[in-house]
C-alpha cells in the first residue's frame, strides 16, 4: 500500500511539474538526444538533475555523473561517459563508473570470526564498464547495442585476516528508440545475461581461547549459483520531454537489471519511473 501511495505521489508531482514547464519543445531531435541506454552524451555545459542521477556535460563528448540517492547513504559514486567516435549517423561511446559502500558507516564495527569488532572493515566496490553503439536509421528511428561488464567486490579485513566475495557480470544490450511526434518517444531495451559468476576467497587467522594457538585458513572457490541462465530484462518505456522537464515511465519484464550494480534479478515485472530536468 505504501509503495502504491509513493508511486501515485511521484506521478502527481510529475504531472504538476509538466504543466508548469511551459510550452513543448522538440527535444527528441538530433541536438538533444536520449542518453539512457544509448551511446549519446549530454551537450557541452548541459546539466541533468533528477530523481536518480545528476550528470553534467564537461565537454561536447564527455559526461560525468553520480547517483543522487546513494549520497544520502554516504555512498560515493562517479561515472564518466565519452564518445569515442561521433559521426552523422553513428556514435560509439564507452562508460566507466565506480561506487564504494563502507558498511561500517551503517553498522559500526563488524566482526569476522575470531577477530572481535575493533579494526574490522567491510566494503563493497562496484566498477561498471560499458560500450554502446547508436545508429540513426531514419529521422524517427535509432538502434542501439553494446555490452556491460561489472565486477562487484565485497571485502572484509581485520588484523591479519581478510575475506572477499566477487560477482562478475556480463550483459549484452540491444535497443531501439522511436520518436512519436515532437515530444513523445518510445524506447525498448533488452539486457541479456551472458554470465554472472560468483567467486570467494578467504585468508583468515583465528586465535583460540588459550592465546597460544592460531589457525590460518586459506581458500578460493567459484560458483554459478547466481548465474540465472537465459535471464533477459526487457524494458519498455515512454518518454516525454518539455522545455526542461522530462518524464520516463515503463516496466521491466522477465527480469530486473539493478541500477548501478548491473545485477540481474529474475522478476516477472518491475515498474520503471524517472523524472529529470535538462538545462
MOUR-V190924 format. One record per residue. RES is the residue in three letters. BURIAL is # if it has 24 or more other C-alpha atoms within 12 Angstrom, else .. D_LAST is the distance of its C-alpha to the last C-alpha in whole Angstrom. Layout:
RES_BURIAL_D_LAST / RES_BURIAL_D_LAST
This chain:
UNK_._35 / UNK_._33 / UNK_._31 / UNK_._31 / UNK_._30 / UNK_._27 / UNK_._26 / UNK_._26 / UNK_._25 / UNK_._21 / UNK_._22 / UNK_._22 / UNK_._19 / UNK_#_17 / UNK_._19 / UNK_._19 / UNK_._15 / UNK_#_15 / UNK_._17 / UNK_._15 / UNK_._12 / UNK_._14 / UNK_._15 / UNK_._14 / UNK_._13 / UNK_._14 / UNK_#_12 / UNK_#_14 / UNK_#_15 / UNK_#_16 / UNK_._13 / UNK_#_10 / UNK_#_13 / UNK_#_14 / UNK_#_14 / UNK_#_16 / UNK_#_20 / UNK_#_19 / UNK_#_20 / UNK_#_16 / UNK_#_14 / UNK_#_10 / UNK_#_10 / UNK_._11 / UNK_._9 / UNK_#_6 / UNK_#_5 / UNK_#_7 / UNK_#_9 / UNK_#_12 / UNK_#_15 / UNK_#_17 / UNK_#_14 / UNK_#_12 / UNK_#_11 / UNK_#_10 / UNK_#_10 / UNK_._13 / UNK_._15 / UNK_._14 / UNK_#_17 / UNK_#_16 / UNK_#_14 / UNK_#_15 / UNK_#_15 / UNK_#_17 / UNK_#_18 / UNK_#_17 / UNK_._21 / UNK_._23 / UNK_._22 / UNK_._24 / UNK_._27 / UNK_._27 / UNK_#_26 / UNK_#_24 / UNK_#_22 / UNK_#_20 / UNK_#_20 / UNK_#_19 / UNK_#_18 / UNK_#_20 / UNK_#_20 / UNK_._24 / UNK_._24 / UNK_._22 / UNK_._24 / UNK_._24 / UNK_._24 / UNK_#_25 / UNK_#_22 / UNK_#_24 / UNK_#_22 / UNK_#_23 / UNK_#_22 / UNK_#_24 / UNK_#_23 / UNK_#_25 / UNK_#_26 / UNK_#_29 / UNK_#_31 / UNK_#_34 / UNK_._36 / UNK_#_38 / UNK_._35 / UNK_._35 / UNK_._39 / UNK_._40 / UNK_._43 / UNK_#_44 / UNK_#_47 / UNK_#_48 / UNK_#_52 / UNK_#_54 / UNK_#_52 / UNK_._51 / UNK_._48 / UNK_._48 / UNK_._46 / UNK_#_44 / UNK_#_41 / UNK_#_39 / UNK_#_36 / UNK_#_34 / UNK_#_32 / UNK_#_29 / UNK_#_28 / UNK_#_27 / UNK_#_27 / UNK_#_26 / UNK_#_26 / UNK_#_24 / UNK_#_25 / UNK_#_23 / UNK_#_25 / UNK_#_24 / UNK_._27 / UNK_._26 / UNK_._24 / UNK_#_23 / UNK_#_25 / UNK_#_23 / UNK_#_26 / UNK_#_25 / UNK_#_27 / UNK_#_28 / UNK_#_29 / UNK_#_28 / UNK_#_31 / UNK_#_31 / UNK_#_33 / UNK_#_33 / UNK_#_36 / UNK_#_37 / UNK_#_40 / UNK_#_42 / UNK_#_44 / UNK_#_47 / UNK_._50 / UNK_._51 / UNK_#_50 / UNK_#_47 / UNK_#_45 / UNK_#_42 / UNK_#_41 / UNK_#_39 / UNK_#_37 / UNK_#_36 / UNK_#_34 / UNK_#_34 / UNK_#_32 / UNK_#_31 / UNK_#_28 / UNK_#_28 / UNK_#_26 / UNK_#_25 / UNK_#_22 / UNK_#_23 / UNK_#_21 / UNK_._22 / UNK_._21 / UNK_#_18 / UNK_#_16 / UNK_#_18 / UNK_#_19 / UNK_#_22 / UNK_#_22 / UNK_#_25 / UNK_#_26 / UNK_#_29 / UNK_#_30 / UNK_#_33 / UNK_#_35 / UNK_#_37 / UNK_#_38 / UNK_#_38 / UNK_#_41 / UNK_#_41 / UNK_#_43 / UNK_#_45 / UNK_._47 / UNK_#_49 / UNK_#_51 / UNK_#_52 / UNK_._55 / UNK_#_57 / UNK_._59 / UNK_._62 / UNK_._63 / UNK_._66 / UNK_._64 / UNK_._66 / UNK_._65 / UNK_._61 / UNK_._60 / UNK_._57 / UNK_._56 / UNK_._54 / UNK_._52 / UNK_._50 / UNK_._49 / UNK_._47 / UNK_._46 / UNK_._45 / UNK_._45 / UNK_._41 / UNK_#_41 / UNK_#_40 / UNK_._42 / UNK_._40 / UNK_#_37 / UNK_#_34 / UNK_#_31 / UNK_#_30 / UNK_#_26 / UNK_#_26 / UNK_#_22 / UNK_#_21 / UNK_#_17 / UNK_#_16 / UNK_#_12 / UNK_#_11 / UNK_#_9 / UNK_#_6 / UNK_#_9 / UNK_#_11 / UNK_#_15 / UNK_#_17 / UNK_#_21 / UNK_#_24 / UNK_#_27 / UNK_#_28 / UNK_#_32 / UNK_#_35 / UNK_#_33 / UNK_#_30 / UNK_#_28 / UNK_._27 / UNK_#_24 / UNK_#_24 / UNK_#_28 / UNK_#_28 / UNK_#_31 / UNK_#_33 / UNK_#_34 / UNK_#_36 / UNK_._35 / UNK_._36 / UNK_._33 / UNK_._30 / UNK_#_27 / UNK_#_23 / UNK_#_20 / UNK_#_17 / UNK_#_14 / UNK_#_10 / UNK_#_7 / UNK_#_4 / UNK_._0
